[in-house]
Amino acid sequence: MTKSERGQWRRNTNVGTCLVAACALLLMATAPGSAQERPNIVFILIDDQRFDAASALGHPFLETPHLDRLIERGVLFENAFVTTSLCSPSRASILTGQYAHRHGVLDNRTRLDPQTPTFPQELQGAGYRTAFVGKWHMGGTSDAPRPGFDRWVSFPGQGLYYNQTFNIDGERVPRQGYTTDLITDYALDFLAARQGAEEPFLLYVSHKAVHASFRAAERHVGSYAGKRYPPPPTMANRHDNYEGKPNWVEAQRRSWHGVDGLYDNTVDFQQFAVDYAETMRGVDDSVGRIVGALEEQGLLDRTLLVFTSDNGFQFGEHGLIDKRTMYEASIRVPLVVLAPGFEGGAGGLRRPEMILNLDFAPTFLEAAGLEIPSTVQGRSFLGLIEGDGAERSPWRDAFLYEYFWERAFPQTPTVLGVRTDRYKFMRFHGIWDRYELYDLEADPDERNNLLGEFITRHGAGNVETRLAVAARNARSEGGEAAAEVLELKALFDRLSGRLDELLDQAGALEKPNWQVP
């Protein structure tokens, strides 16, 4: 990290900056600057967990008693999203608080530049004892320890579900057993070593589960045999499910990441759903063990605990499997927070604000009493955990989404989009054939592309120009049909303009590398 970047991330000695926003969370504060007033931080990251993959979140048969208990005790953010729905870019955004076009990790092979500042580096520099345990997944086959961590337990790439060799502080150690359990064991070892320590800690637990190809712990194999996952309404290969959609969506259902070509036709959809749920049970066990250890060691009431996923996962929506797209199942993630001094009580607290993966870094920095530098593009959500956050400026009502075409997976094109509280607008780049615009309030399943009929009639190219011409003609013609065209033009202009505004604010227009061919 350069000297100037390090300066941006130096500790703010005025603890009042933190207490204004988080006084309700840090009730244990003593003298300014003391270790006791700064919370421990436990960040649990799951791979590919859908927003509804828990019994308390609506899954039809998955049982997650420990995660359910966390939801009952804490804060559930019901509108949590990722800004790029792909493992490595999302993980880099979590670490840096930056969009993918800014931190440069656009695919699953690129290593995060070690000169790019991350929240673990700053916490470490401010006196936190830091540990990373689990799947890193940035940098291909490298499992070398990364900057910012005093303790490093990881493995290359995707890793294995069983009998994984771990890189432990630079030494490779082969282990027998189930990886979810082993990751949890290492996490508990770190917690045990922190008992009685004066300095606060960061424990970043990053599970391999539930990434495909799913493998459950032996104790859970067969536990959901015969269960049936209800196919989403947009999964059926019917004309009305694809009318108005880009051609690549229907074509992809017959690919590796589609329901009609699922992993080269080697996997049955219903068995796929059962395997996913059985694998999730190991994750739930891990949550229970970690929370239990924090309670037993008297650490829970001094710990900010955050549970989330690196991206969502499509289970048949629009005939698709996996993530990458900007559809809701792909970009939505679970987010549960348990904070010092807060007990949600029966049913916990539910918040409607849109939280992004960019927001974790500034949240952790603020909780630790540190400055949030200008390089961070997210926003701390500490003020939303208790009270209505009225002491701050209004929360975001829209966010930018970006995904960059991967040559290894050409089915999903480069897309830049904006999601507001009500609407979603997607702009595709390259050879792709049309934009998408949805009213999520009226059409939560994203079936009716509001631009679809217009594009079918007038053509997909130069939509802005074609809409302008149609609107000009409509003004002279009048009538109900003309009014609909004018309304569509106004909505398109508003959302397209908002997208351009967000791109400009995020610095994307300054970075031509988003224009991946």
LINCORTA-V605688 format. One line per field, one symbol per residue. ss: DSSP state (2 for helix, 1 for strand, 0 for the rest). psi: psi as a letter, one per 40 degrees, with the letter a starting at -180 (. if undefined). A space follows every 10 residues. Layout:
ss = ???
psi = ???
This chain:
ss = 0022222200 0000022222 2200000000 0000222001 1111110000 0000222000 0000222222 2220111111 1000002222 2222220002 2220000000 0000000022 2222200011 1111100000 0000000000 1111100000 0100111100 1111000122 2222222222 2222000000 1111110000 0000000222 0000000000 0000000022 2200002222 2200000100 0000000022 2222222222 2222222222 2222220002 2211111110 0001102221 1100000222 2110111100 0000000011 1111110022 2222222000 0000000000 0222200000 0000000111 1110010010 0000111111 0011111100 0000011110 0000000000 0222222200 0022222222 2222222002 2222222222 2222222222 2222200222 0222000
psi = hiddddddei hhegeddddd dfdddgeehb iheiddehii hhhhhihfhi degideeeid ehhgdddddd dddahhhegh iiehgicddd ddddddfiid ddeegeaeeh hhheehiidd dddddeeihi hhhahdfhfb eheihiiehd hhhaiibdai difihihhfe hhhhiiahdd dddddddddd dddeheidii ihhhhhidif iihihiidee hedfheihhh hidedigide eeheiidddd ddeeadfide fhfffehhdd dddddddddd dddddddddd ddddddefed eehhhhhaid iahhgehfei iabdieiddd eiiihhhhih ehhdaheahh heihiieeed dddddddefi ihiedheahh edeedhaefe eiiiiieiih ihhhhhddge dhihhhihha ddihhhhiib eieiiihigd ddgdefdghe eddddddeid ifdddddddd dddddddaid dddddddddd dddddddddd dddddeedee geeegh.
